[in-house]
Amino acid sequence: MTQVNPDSFTQTTTTSWLSRLGSSLTGVLIGTILLPCAIVLLSWNEGRAVAAAAGLKQGLSSIVEISAESVNPQHNTKLVFLSGTATGITPATDSWSGLSTAGLLRLRRHVEMYQWLERESETTSNNVGGSQTTQKTYTYSLGWTETAVNSAQFKVPAGHHNPAMPLKSQSFDASLVKIGAFTLDKNLVQDLTNFEAVETLTQAPAGYRVQGNLLYKGVNPDQPVLGDVRVTYSAIAAQTYSIAAQQNNGTLTTYHDAKNDYKIALIEPGVVSAQKLFADQASTEKLITWACRIGGFLLLLFGFNLIMSPLAMLVSFLPFLQGLVGAGTFFIALGLAIPITLITIAIAWIASRPLIGGGILLLAVAATWAIRSVAIKKKTTTATA
């Protein structure tokens, strides 16, 4: 280990060719596990997307619009839609600071401590003969962070000791929230996310003082030192919401569409239509679907890369050859991951939406043909050269 300055340390290690080859063989095992995991993720995700699309369509077509002012037993167990002012009958309160206001729905305490942070950077270089040199640099600096940093796990803990964090971030919810004659269940309350910063604080616990919109433990917020703590708040006040949920007597709770195995509990601030609630949820479902699709595709790509990584290691005694083989195996992995992803998605949709599934399947065939054509053209060009 080489000391650059008191808060920066560099470590240089060299890994032999045999060790790198052994690691690549381990990668083959990991890659073999990742492939079925990726396919399961893609299949599950498409099934979830199909159920979401069907459940939202069915829910919107059967929803019953009601008044928040009274409970009609005829609507029990039905999916209902209403708008009204949500109020915390027993408002959200942080007992530590005593912060609360009448009707407060939710309160969030955000705590940060000024502490040592470790940042790691790494550079690697391949050597003639197949070995690899890795240089890791650990840099230490003081900064604000919400998470307690365990300095005992630092690469160089000496001189970078963090004190224990005296307080943690936490959320507080009103234990009873009413909207007209109805009570919101806990899950619906926790779905409220339109927090706004609390700009005015009037009192502080012992050891802290009010400094603008925060509570501060320390001498000078403009010149923080190790162990200083600052606390800010955000809250959701009583306000109007629009809700689509199941009526259970006087309680609004999550609606379960058994036919499509889909759950509906939608809530947004303001007076909005049921159509907008469902359209916004459909957009959210699409984002989740695409995130899982990309995740499944990357797992396939990474898995195939790991499986073929020993090929690059076999020629790694010459770094330029390793780069060429690595690029080639990546292209092969890409050519496998794309069609498998598309075919898995298509199969999941064919049963419920044949046109969509068939279109995706045609796209998979086209992608496979295009990748194969590029590979053949590249091989022909290389042979001619």
VODREN-860760 format. One line per field, with one value per residue (C-alpha): residue in three letters; y, x, z; residue number from 1. Coordinates in steps of 0.001 Angstrom, whole numbers, plus 500000, padded with zeros to 6 digits. Layout:
r (Ala; ...)
Y (Y; ...)
X (X; ...)
Z (Z; ...)
k (NUM; ...)
//
This chain:
r (Met; Thr; Gln; Val; Asn; Pro; Asp; Ser; Phe; Thr; Gln; Thr; Thr; Thr; Thr; Ser; Trp; Leu; Ser; Arg; Leu; Gly; Ser; Ser; Leu; Thr; Gly; Val; Leu; Ile; Gly; Thr; Ile; Leu; Leu; Pro; Cys; Ala; Ile; Val; Leu; Leu; Ser; Trp; Asn; Glu; Gly; Arg; Ala; Val; Ala; Ala; Ala; Ala; Gly; Leu; Lys; Gln; Gly; Leu; Ser; Ser; Ile; Val; Glu; Ile; Ser; Ala; Glu; Ser; Val; Asn; Pro; Gln; His; Asn; Thr; Lys; Leu; Val; Phe; Leu; Ser; Gly; Thr; Ala; Thr; Gly; Ile; Thr; Pro; Ala; Thr; Asp; Ser; Trp; Ser; Gly; Leu; Ser; Thr; Ala; Gly; Leu; Leu; Arg; Leu; Arg; Arg; His; Val; Glu; Met; Tyr; Gln; Trp; Leu; Glu; Arg; Glu; Ser; Glu; Thr; Thr; Ser; Asn; Asn; Val; Gly; Gly; Ser; Gln; Thr; Thr; Gln; Lys; Thr; Tyr; Thr; Tyr; Ser; Leu; Gly; Trp; Thr; Glu; Thr; Ala; Val; Asn; Ser; Ala; Gln; Phe; Lys; Val; Pro; Ala; Gly; His; His; Asn; Pro; Ala; Met; Pro; Leu; Lys; Ser; Gln; Ser; Phe; Asp; Ala; Ser; Leu; Val; Lys; Ile; Gly; Ala; Phe; Thr; Leu; Asp; Lys; Asn; Leu; Val; Gln; Asp; Leu; Thr; Asn; Phe; Glu; Ala; Val; Glu; Thr; Leu; Thr; Gln; Ala; Pro; Ala; Gly; Tyr; Arg; Val; Gln; Gly; Asn; Leu; Leu; Tyr; Lys; Gly; Val; Asn; Pro; Asp; Gln; Pro; Val; Leu; Gly; Asp; Val; Arg; Val; Thr; Tyr; Ser; Ala; Ile; Ala; Ala; Gln; Thr; Tyr; Ser; Ile; Ala; Ala; Gln; Gln; Asn; Asn; Gly; Thr; Leu; Thr; Thr; Tyr; His; Asp; Ala; Lys; Asn; Asp; Tyr; Lys; Ile; Ala; Leu; Ile; Glu; Pro; Gly; Val; Val; Ser; Ala; Gln; Lys; Leu; Phe; Ala; Asp; Gln; Ala; Ser; Thr; Glu; Lys; Leu; Ile; Thr; Trp; Ala; Cys; Arg; Ile; Gly; Gly; Phe; Leu; Leu; Leu; Leu; Phe; Gly; Phe; Asn; Leu; Ile; Met; Ser; Pro; Leu; Ala; Met; Leu; Val; Ser; Phe; Leu; Pro; Phe; Leu; Gln; Gly; Leu; Val; Gly; Ala; Gly; Thr; Phe; Phe; Ile; Ala; Leu; Gly; Leu; Ala; Ile; Pro; Ile; Thr; Leu; Ile; Thr; Ile; Ala; Ile; Ala; Trp; Ile; Ala; Ser; Arg; Pro; Leu; Ile; Gly; Gly; Gly; Ile; Leu; Leu; Leu; Ala; Val; Ala; Ala; Thr; Trp; Ala; Ile; Arg; Ser; Val; Ala; Ile; Lys; Lys; Lys; Thr; Thr; Thr; Ala; Thr; Ala)
Y (500000; 503422; 506511; 509504; 511892; 511367; 510907; 509030; 505542; 503460; 499683; 497861; 494119; 491754; 488713; 485835; 484322; 481071; 482943; 484961; 481770; 480187; 483231; 483052; 479384; 480385; 482989; 480201; 478673; 482042; 482753; 479358; 480268; 483761; 482565; 480693; 483448; 486006; 483931; 483449; 487212; 488031; 485478; 486617; 490252; 489719; 487737; 490602; 493130; 491141; 490890; 494626; 495629; 493357; 494291; 498033; 497691; 495599; 497877; 501054; 499468; 498304; 501123; 502834; 506564; 507431; 510379; 510664; 512086; 508859; 505091; 503080; 499379; 498403; 499205; 496925; 494891; 496914; 499018; 502619; 506079; 509234; 512603; 514457; 516060; 513611; 514598; 513008; 512628; 511582; 513615; 512429; 513422; 513119; 512597; 513360; 516956; 517348; 518501; 518101; 520128; 519576; 517124; 516198; 513037; 512119; 513488; 512569; 513274; 513468; 513145; 513674; 513498; 515000; 512000; 510352; 508861; 506372; 506503; 503780; 504107; 501340; 501065; 497832; 497028; 493746; 492640; 490570; 487011; 487150; 488756; 491802; 494733; 496453; 499784; 500776; 504226; 504899; 508546; 509854; 513087; 514525; 514985; 514929; 511603; 510125; 506619; 505782; 504906; 502124; 503423; 500145; 498635; 501253; 500016; 502458; 503110; 504839; 508556; 508201; 507129; 508018; 508504; 506702; 508402; 509753; 509875; 508154; 509254; 508114; 508512; 509070; 508522; 509611; 506562; 507464; 509180; 510056; 511209; 512240; 509294; 506817; 505668; 505055; 501848; 501921; 500927; 503806; 506279; 505042; 505563; 509312; 510678; 514378; 515589; 519265; 520710; 522115; 525612; 526851; 525189; 526785; 524436; 522153; 519194; 519480; 519717; 521066; 524533; 525916; 527138; 528291; 525286; 522723; 521547; 521616; 519934; 521604; 524987; 526416; 525018; 526942; 525245; 521723; 519378; 515618; 514467; 517491; 516558; 518357; 517455; 518606; 517729; 517248; 516693; 516043; 518296; 517638; 518126; 516844; 513452; 511295; 507571; 504293; 501471; 498815; 499769; 497568; 499094; 502421; 501597; 502092; 499358; 497535; 495968; 492514; 491535; 487747; 487103; 488856; 488526; 492275; 494690; 498247; 501016; 504353; 507762; 511150; 514684; 517012; 516338; 514108; 511712; 507949; 507774; 509781; 507623; 504505; 506107; 507187; 503689; 502203; 504473; 503318; 499684; 500305; 501787; 498750; 496406; 498065; 498223; 494458; 493801; 495724; 493976; 490543; 491407; 492621; 489438; 487371; 489494; 489333; 485592; 484782; 487021; 485148; 481777; 482782; 484689; 481773; 482203; 485655; 484379; 481675; 484333; 486944; 486462; 489075; 491940; 493003; 489459; 489434; 492662; 491254; 487998; 489879; 492102; 489050; 487180; 490306; 490508; 486824; 487360; 490314; 488207; 485584; 487896; 490032; 487248; 485198; 488270; 488988; 485347; 485036; 488220; 487064; 483657; 485330; 487572; 485078; 483412; 486637; 489063; 487008; 490059; 491642; 488346; 487527; 490966; 490603; 487115; 488502; 491194; 488485; 486637; 489883; 490743; 487261; 487496; 491000; 489977; 486848; 488906; 491380; 488526; 486830; 490114; 490851; 487348; 487679; 491082; 489735; 486717; 488929; 491255)
X (500000; 501341; 500357; 499793; 498546; 496931; 493494; 494373; 495836; 496703; 497063; 498565; 498092; 498945; 496806; 498464; 497118; 496153; 494198; 492374; 491550; 490218; 488023; 486661; 485754; 483856; 482150; 480907; 479049; 477565; 476551; 474844; 472755; 471940; 470438; 467408; 466975; 466734; 464170; 462086; 462217; 461141; 458328; 457044; 457220; 455171; 452575; 452394; 452044; 449201; 447390; 447888; 446501; 443464; 442910; 442985; 440622; 438184; 438457; 437715; 434698; 433171; 434064; 431244; 431402; 430185; 430022; 432556; 429917; 428078; 428594; 426180; 426246; 425140; 428637; 430448; 433286; 432918; 435590; 434552; 435754; 435435; 437035; 437209; 439416; 441684; 442397; 444519; 442135; 445139; 447761; 451245; 453708; 457435; 457637; 461387; 460938; 457241; 456563; 452953; 450025; 446285; 445153; 448716; 448655; 452332; 455607; 459110; 462251; 465460; 468662; 472218; 475532; 478861; 481164; 484055; 483266; 485368; 485473; 487147; 488438; 490063; 492165; 493332; 495886; 496539; 500147; 502019; 501933; 498335; 498664; 496635; 497661; 494989; 495449; 492880; 492817; 490893; 490084; 488688; 486759; 484173; 480641; 476946; 475157; 471912; 473294; 475504; 478919; 480810; 484382; 485654; 485116; 487266; 490362; 492306; 490225; 493031; 492390; 488900; 486763; 483053; 481033; 477715; 474767; 472563; 469325; 467863; 465604; 462019; 458487; 455404; 451815; 448532; 447060; 443548; 442924; 439385; 438059; 434487; 432694; 435412; 438638; 441728; 443574; 447305; 448369; 446483; 447968; 451463; 450726; 450582; 453872; 453314; 455563; 456428; 459343; 458565; 460030; 459255; 460438; 459737; 461235; 464237; 465068; 467902; 471293; 469834; 468904; 466652; 468691; 466407; 464407; 466514; 467471; 471231; 473552; 476935; 478622; 478376; 476297; 478495; 481631; 480563; 482889; 482920; 479797; 477594; 473961; 471261; 467574; 464984; 461321; 458804; 455096; 451734; 449011; 445268; 444069; 441781; 442438; 440770; 440678; 439863; 439708; 437467; 434730; 434642; 431820; 433344; 436921; 438674; 441182; 442949; 440664; 441665; 440505; 440531; 439918; 443125; 444935; 445512; 445243; 443941; 444437; 444891; 445123; 446226; 446064; 443345; 440079; 440900; 438786; 438785; 440043; 443132; 443810; 443762; 445742; 448473; 448609; 448847; 451844; 453475; 452901; 454559; 457628; 457887; 457453; 460200; 462546; 462148; 462568; 465823; 466925; 466181; 468003; 471078; 471098; 471098; 473843; 475971; 475369; 476430; 479471; 480508; 480042; 482332; 484865; 487393; 487881; 489353; 491466; 493040; 494625; 495188; 498966; 498746; 496493; 495444; 494261; 492252; 490560; 489661; 488292; 486439; 484752; 483803; 482296; 480359; 478872; 477898; 476351; 474394; 473226; 471902; 470426; 468307; 466300; 465915; 464536; 462089; 460991; 460359; 458263; 456361; 455465; 454076; 451793; 450633; 448103; 446304; 447140; 448006; 448559; 451008; 452775; 452967; 454379; 457093; 457912; 458354; 460607; 462695; 463089; 464026; 466578; 468132; 468364; 469896; 472513; 473364; 473699; 476051; 478146; 478411; 479293; 481958; 483420; 483474; 485158; 487783; 488479; 488819; 491207)
Z (500000; 499038; 501030; 498754; 501477; 504897; 503318; 500131; 499914; 496879; 496713; 493741; 493180; 490334; 489468; 487612; 484394; 486137; 488804; 486155; 484231; 487430; 488058; 484506; 485015; 488157; 485999; 483713; 486660; 487647; 484061; 483788; 486851; 485557; 482262; 483688; 486302; 483477; 481590; 484760; 485417; 481859; 481921; 485310; 484258; 481100; 483035; 485517; 482672; 481086; 484435; 485081; 481695; 482071; 485725; 485059; 482098; 484117; 487146; 485229; 483551; 486856; 489242; 491145; 491864; 495364; 497754; 500567; 502884; 503711; 503695; 501541; 502548; 499015; 497788; 500229; 498605; 495382; 493699; 494371; 493368; 495453; 496194; 499490; 502121; 503930; 507539; 510240; 513183; 515284; 513390; 512526; 515285; 515877; 519630; 519596; 518461; 519243; 515691; 514579; 513282; 513254; 510589; 509563; 507437; 507195; 508563; 507468; 509498; 507495; 509548; 508275; 510086; 509044; 508890; 507123; 503720; 501770; 497979; 495962; 492411; 490399; 487278; 485662; 482967; 481184; 480956; 478404; 479691; 480850; 484267; 485276; 487453; 489525; 491257; 493859; 495394; 498599; 499263; 502545; 503020; 505384; 504118; 504986; 504644; 505917; 506360; 509305; 507870; 509680; 509624; 511086; 507616; 505877; 504116; 506289; 509444; 511356; 511526; 510025; 512978; 512820; 516015; 516420; 514759; 517579; 515568; 512511; 509689; 510197; 508870; 511015; 509887; 511378; 513103; 511936; 508599; 507515; 504178; 504785; 506403; 505394; 507051; 504948; 505724; 506475; 502955; 501346; 503824; 503002; 499305; 499938; 498607; 497879; 500716; 501016; 502980; 506424; 506240; 509762; 512972; 516339; 518932; 519275; 521553; 524078; 522391; 519133; 517962; 515260; 512297; 509491; 508338; 510201; 513657; 514133; 516605; 516434; 516644; 513130; 510243; 507785; 509136; 510133; 511989; 512477; 514342; 513607; 512935; 510962; 510835; 508301; 507896; 505104; 505584; 503967; 505344; 505278; 501706; 498967; 497382; 494750; 495488; 493754; 496292; 497780; 500234; 503300; 505337; 506402; 505404; 502069; 501367; 498523; 495911; 494654; 491185; 491600; 487898; 486824; 490155; 490242; 493160; 492901; 495464; 493697; 495320; 493994; 495396; 494118; 492345; 489380; 487346; 487712; 484125; 485069; 488116; 485974; 483130; 485575; 487051; 483545; 482875; 486105; 485153; 481771; 483464; 485754; 482793; 480757; 483749; 484259; 480528; 480472; 483655; 482172; 478945; 480866; 482957; 479757; 478219; 481365; 481734; 478163; 478578; 481713; 480023; 477157; 479280; 479391; 475607; 476164; 479055; 476863; 474652; 477365; 477232; 474453; 475630; 472103; 471341; 474569; 473496; 470080; 471471; 474223; 471638; 469597; 472559; 473545; 470048; 470233; 473681; 472311; 469364; 471766; 474421; 472072; 470359; 473558; 475340; 472524; 472162; 475913; 475859; 472771; 474238; 477353; 475271; 472630; 474946; 475923; 473098; 469960; 467749; 470184; 470855; 467146; 466365; 469006; 467709; 464176; 465644; 467312; 463995; 462232; 464928; 464706; 460920; 461085; 463653; 461634; 458432; 460122; 461503; 458079; 456368; 458966; 458596; 454779; 454999; 457381; 455151; 452043; 453867)
k (1; 2; 3; 4; 5; 6; 7; 8; 9; 10; 11; 12; 13; 14; 15; 16; 17; 18; 19; 20; 21; 22; 23; 24; 25; 26; 27; 28; 29; 30; 31; 32; 33; 34; 35; 36; 37; 38; 39; 40; 41; 42; 43; 44; 45; 46; 47; 48; 49; 50; 51; 52; 53; 54; 55; 56; 57; 58; 59; 60; 61; 62; 63; 64; 65; 66; 67; 68; 69; 70; 71; 72; 73; 74; 75; 76; 77; 78; 79; 80; 81; 82; 83; 84; 85; 86; 87; 88; 89; 90; 91; 92; 93; 94; 95; 96; 97; 98; 99; 100; 101; 102; 103; 104; 105; 106; 107; 108; 109; 110; 111; 112; 113; 114; 115; 116; 117; 118; 119; 120; 121; 122; 123; 124; 125; 126; 127; 128; 129; 130; 131; 132; 133; 134; 135; 136; 137; 138; 139; 140; 141; 142; 143; 144; 145; 146; 147; 148; 149; 150; 151; 152; 153; 154; 155; 156; 157; 158; 159; 160; 161; 162; 163; 164; 165; 166; 167; 168; 169; 170; 171; 172; 173; 174; 175; 176; 177; 178; 179; 180; 181; 182; 183; 184; 185; 186; 187; 188; 189; 190; 191; 192; 193; 194; 195; 196; 197; 198; 199; 200; 201; 202; 203; 204; 205; 206; 207; 208; 209; 210; 211; 212; 213; 214; 215; 216; 217; 218; 219; 220; 221; 222; 223; 224; 225; 226; 227; 228; 229; 230; 231; 232; 233; 234; 235; 236; 237; 238; 239; 240; 241; 242; 243; 244; 245; 246; 247; 248; 249; 250; 251; 252; 253; 254; 255; 256; 257; 258; 259; 260; 261; 262; 263; 264; 265; 266; 267; 268; 269; 270; 271; 272; 273; 274; 275; 276; 277; 278; 279; 280; 281; 282; 283; 284; 285; 286; 287; 288; 289; 290; 291; 292; 293; 294; 295; 296; 297; 298; 299; 300; 301; 302; 303; 304; 305; 306; 307; 308; 309; 310; 311; 312; 313; 314; 315; 316; 317; 318; 319; 320; 321; 322; 323; 324; 325; 326; 327; 328; 329; 330; 331; 332; 333; 334; 335; 336; 337; 338; 339; 340; 341; 342; 343; 344; 345; 346; 347; 348; 349; 350; 351; 352; 353; 354; 355; 356; 357; 358; 359; 360; 361; 362; 363; 364; 365; 366; 367; 368; 369; 370; 371; 372; 373; 374; 375; 376; 377; 378; 379; 380; 381; 382; 383; 384; 385)
//
